[in-house]
Amino acid sequence: MIRTKYSCPKCGGHEFELGEVFMAGSVIAKIMNLEFKKFSTVTCTKCTFTELYKTPKKEMQNVLDFVIGR
């Protein structure tokens, strides 16, 4: 858990957890295990509202800098 200048758009909470999920685009992609997309997540620990950010692996640090407010 990280405490920063972040403010949840739903409840106004200031504490959140970072995570990531991987998703396939289409049914064929799921069957053939292709085209996985990575999303970074920011989840409010107060209300569990979760925001998804589509980011390539090299862009992950930019998302963290934005959320943390550096």
BELLINZI-V457896 format. One record per helix or strand of 3 or more residues. SS is the DSSP state (A for helix, B for strand). FROM is the first residue (numbers start at 1). LEN is the number of residues. Records with the same first field share a line. If there is no record, write none. Layout:
SS = FROM-LEN / FROM-LEN
This chain:
B = 15-10 / 36-9 / 50-5
A = 27-6 / 57-12
